[in-house]
Amino acid sequence: QVQIVESGGGLVQPGGSLRLSCAASRLTFSDYRWGWYRQAPGKEREFVARITPLSGITTYADSVKGRFTISRDTAKNTVYLQMNSLKPDDTAVYYCNADAIFSQRKYWGQGTQVTVSS
């Protein structure tokens, strides 16, 4: 079955950086839009960033524009989220999402914890 696995989370001080990875298997990578979402304790899951693999077009939430960068390596079926200038408000579980371009299929990873604290 389809596998989506996030990695790269951890504890970082305010102002620091982390790079999250999302590795996908058993699907056609270019048939999906790839996104990152996050969910903080007691809050709804929210959109962070999205990329369309073939075109490279990206979209960001206003709260992360200029600090986060989403990218992809189509040869490795992997999506990245480079997070710079991290703030305590960025603390959340970060989830990778695959949203099919030509159907209603959606897949989620298991999430990776990011904690920003001094």
Secondary structure, DSSP 8 states (H G I E B T S, - for coil): --EEEEE--EEE-TT--EEEEEEEESS-GGGEEEEEEEE-TTS--EEEEEE-TTT--EEE-TTTTTTEEEEEETTTTEEEEEE-S--GGG-EEEEEEEEESSSS-EEE---EEEEE--
